[in-house]
């Protein structure tokens, strides 16, 4: 949710919880076609980390309860964690797109 908070503050059109095709009615499993994966990969590669990091607001994130709500404890450390997670996300979508793969996203409450 921390990454989604940053993404939502930009013009990037990507929603972890709503994108993809819902597979299970309870909203816990989504499928992404190869075309969707390629589109997300392009958009993420075109969005440098610095563009997202500019919107990092640990106090606001904490007050809004952005999961996992750790932002007030180690703001700089959490920013580094988000950067690492973003790098992993970009790498995942880039590699999957390069291989022509779709993807699954699972979410638990």
Buried (B, 14 or more C-beta within 10 A) or exposed (E): BBBBBBBEBEEBEBEBEEBBEEEEEEEEBBEBEBEBBBBBBEBBEEBEBEBBBEBBBBEEBBEEEBEEBBBEEEBEEBBEBBBEEBEEBBEBBBEBBEEEBBBEBEEEE
